[in-house]
Amino acid sequence: MLLWGDGYFSREFKVEAVRLVKERGVTVAQACPIWTCTRMCCGWIRELTADPAQAFSGHDQQKPEHLEIEKLRREVGIPSAGTA
């Protein structure tokens, strides 16, 4: 299992950290590595709780609503958020 690669934690690592907090009662500080901040780990919990199927989809796999927004931006000639 890849813990750290290209500056990002793997999806498997994030899911396991969230599972430890939610199912086993481990604190966020205990579940996440010392070099991460608790805010990042709390974000993982929110993301996985809100949409388990799309959580941690990565930069190359945008959520459907983001793809639709980008499509509409192109149609009306508004630059993408990352290129403005």
Secondary structure as UniProt FT lines:
FT   STRAND          4..5
FT   TURN            6..7
FT   STRAND          8..9
FT   HELIX           11..24
FT   HELIX           28..31
FT   TURN            34..35
FT   HELIX           38..50
FT   TURN            52..56
FT   TURN            59..60
FT   HELIX           64..76
FT   TURN            81..83
//
